[in-house]
Amino acid sequence: MKYFVTIGGREIPVEVKGDRVTVAGREYQAHLAPVPGTPLRQLLLGDRSLTVAMQSGGRGAWRLESRGLRLDLEVVDERTRHIRDLAGPGAGRTGGGQVRSPMPGLVVRLLVEPGETVEAGAGLVVLEAMKMENELRAHGPGRVTAVLVAPGQAVEKGQPLVELAPLST
């Protein structure tokens, strides 16, 4: 399985095959195991052992702490990254803009209506494509100014679905 880890704005490809992990082109033998009853994980990477505190921030966001070092990172799989690339910039991390369909599909459900305030990661529209339901989410906080589709409507790749306005500061 291929993942993309973003740390400090830098994206690092990571591929996991059983107990082999390839990080930025370098292969390691690795094993990650939880320490029962704690947020700690024991990481064996090659001949090194490391205890890491891991806290999920939801939607692929993680905070890792080890030996006094704290890292905030995001981990997404190849499919999620591809869908993000197809969707384009849309609503940016600051909220606001249009959320567009990442692929042709059918609108199954609307999860918001005009006037609603949404947080980053809030579900907006459920789109069915290739026999799978995909929940499209807000990239940042905002206020829904328009819902441009209806349940049962067929949409094309790139078609605007929801418009968001950034929240006033």
C-alpha positions as CSV (number, residue, x, y, z in Angstrom):
1,M,0.0,0.0,0.0
2,K,1.3,3.4,-0.9
3,Y,1.0,6.4,1.4
4,F,2.0,10.1,1.2
5,V,3.2,11.6,4.5
6,T,3.4,15.4,4.7
7,I,5.6,17.0,7.3
8,G,6.2,20.7,7.4
9,G,5.0,21.1,3.8
10,R,7.3,18.4,2.5
11,E,5.6,15.3,1.0
12,I,7.4,11.9,1.4
13,P,6.2,8.8,-0.4
14,V,6.0,5.7,1.8
15,E,5.2,2.2,0.5
16,V,4.3,-0.7,2.9
17,K,4.6,-4.3,1.9
18,G,4.3,-6.6,4.8
19,D,7.2,-6.0,7.1
20,R,9.1,-4.0,4.5
21,V,8.7,-0.2,4.3
22,T,10.2,2.0,1.6
23,V,10.6,5.7,2.6
24,A,11.7,8.1,0.0
25,G,13.3,5.3,-2.0
26,R,15.1,3.7,0.9
27,E,13.9,0.2,2.1
28,Y,13.7,-0.8,5.7
29,Q,12.4,-3.8,7.7
30,A,9.8,-2.3,10.1
31,H,7.3,-3.3,12.7
32,L,4.9,-1.0,14.6
33,A,3.0,-2.4,17.6
34,P,0.8,-0.7,20.2
35,V,1.7,-0.6,23.9
36,P,-1.5,-1.8,25.4
37,G,-3.5,0.7,27.5
38,T,-1.4,3.7,26.3
39,P,-1.1,6.0,23.3
40,L,2.4,4.7,22.7
41,R,3.6,2.6,19.8
42,Q,6.8,0.6,19.7
43,L,8.6,1.1,16.3
44,L,11.3,-1.3,15.1
45,L,13.0,0.2,12.1
46,G,15.9,-1.9,10.9
47,D,18.0,-2.4,14.0
48,R,16.6,0.6,15.8
49,S,13.9,0.6,18.4
50,L,11.9,3.7,19.2
51,T,8.9,4.4,21.5
52,V,6.5,6.9,19.9
53,A,3.4,8.7,21.4
54,M,0.8,8.9,18.6
55,Q,-2.3,11.0,18.7
56,S,-4.8,11.1,15.9
57,G,-6.2,14.5,14.8
58,G,-8.7,12.9,12.5
59,R,-8.8,12.6,8.7
60,G,-5.1,11.5,8.4
61,A,-3.7,14.1,10.8
62,W,-1.3,12.8,13.4
63,R,0.9,14.2,16.2
64,L,3.9,12.1,17.0
65,E,6.2,12.7,20.0
66,S,9.4,10.9,20.7
67,R,12.6,11.8,22.7
68,G,11.4,15.4,23.1
69,L,10.6,15.9,19.4
70,R,7.1,16.7,18.3
71,L,5.9,16.3,14.7
72,D,2.6,17.2,13.2
73,L,2.0,15.3,10.0
74,E,-0.7,14.1,7.6
75,V,-0.9,10.7,6.1
76,V,-3.1,9.9,3.1
77,D,-3.3,6.8,0.9
78,E,-2.9,6.8,-2.8
79,R,-6.6,6.8,-3.5
80,T,-7.3,9.8,-1.3
81,R,-4.4,11.7,-2.8
82,H,-5.7,11.0,-6.3
83,I,-9.2,12.2,-5.4
84,R,-7.8,15.4,-4.0
85,D,-5.7,15.9,-7.1
86,L,-8.8,15.5,-9.3
87,A,-10.8,17.9,-7.2
88,G,-8.3,20.6,-7.7
89,P,-7.8,23.5,-5.3
90,G,-11.6,24.0,-4.7
91,A,-12.2,25.2,-1.2
92,G,-8.8,25.9,0.2
93,R,-7.6,25.2,3.7
94,T,-8.8,28.6,4.8
95,G,-12.4,27.8,3.7
96,G,-14.2,29.5,0.9
97,G,-14.4,28.7,-2.8
98,Q,-16.2,25.9,-4.7
99,V,-16.1,22.2,-3.9
100,R,-16.1,20.5,-7.3
101,S,-16.8,16.9,-8.3
102,P,-13.5,14.9,-8.5
103,M,-15.1,12.5,-11.0
104,P,-18.3,11.8,-12.9
105,G,-21.0,10.4,-10.6
106,L,-24.4,10.6,-9.0
107,V,-25.3,12.8,-6.1
108,V,-26.6,10.5,-3.4
109,R,-27.1,12.8,-0.5
110,L,-26.6,16.5,0.5
111,L,-25.2,16.9,4.0
112,V,-25.5,20.7,4.2
113,E,-27.7,23.5,3.2
114,P,-27.2,27.2,2.5
115,G,-26.4,29.3,5.6
116,E,-24.8,26.4,7.5
117,T,-21.4,26.9,9.1
118,V,-19.0,24.0,8.6
119,E,-15.7,23.0,10.1
120,A,-12.7,21.6,8.2
121,G,-13.4,18.0,7.3
122,A,-17.2,18.3,7.6
123,G,-19.1,16.2,5.0
124,L,-20.8,18.3,2.3
125,V,-22.1,15.9,-0.4
126,V,-22.1,12.1,-0.9
127,L,-21.3,11.2,-4.5
128,E,-21.6,7.7,-6.0
129,A,-19.0,6.8,-8.5
130,M,-17.9,3.4,-9.8
131,K,-20.3,1.7,-7.3
132,M,-18.7,3.4,-4.3
133,E,-20.0,6.2,-2.2
134,N,-17.5,9.1,-1.6
135,E,-18.2,11.7,1.0
136,L,-16.8,15.1,-0.2
137,R,-15.6,17.2,2.7
138,A,-14.8,20.8,3.4
139,H,-11.1,21.6,3.2
140,G,-11.4,24.4,5.7
141,P,-14.0,26.1,7.9
142,G,-16.6,28.2,6.1
143,R,-20.2,29.1,5.6
144,V,-22.3,27.3,2.9
145,T,-23.5,30.0,0.5
146,A,-25.0,27.7,-2.2
147,V,-25.7,24.1,-2.9
148,L,-25.5,23.7,-6.7
149,V,-26.8,20.1,-7.0
150,A,-29.7,17.9,-5.9
151,P,-29.9,14.3,-4.8
152,G,-30.2,12.0,-7.9
153,Q,-28.4,14.5,-10.2
154,A,-25.7,13.2,-12.4
155,V,-22.5,15.4,-12.3
156,E,-19.4,15.6,-14.4
157,K,-15.8,15.8,-13.3
158,G,-15.0,19.4,-12.2
159,Q,-18.6,20.4,-11.8
160,P,-19.2,22.8,-8.9
161,L,-21.2,21.2,-6.1
162,V,-21.1,23.5,-3.1
163,E,-20.0,27.1,-2.7
164,L,-18.4,28.1,0.6
165,A,-17.5,31.6,2.0
166,P,-14.6,31.9,4.4
167,L,-15.5,32.6,8.0
168,S,-15.0,36.2,9.1
169,T,-12.2,36.6,11.6
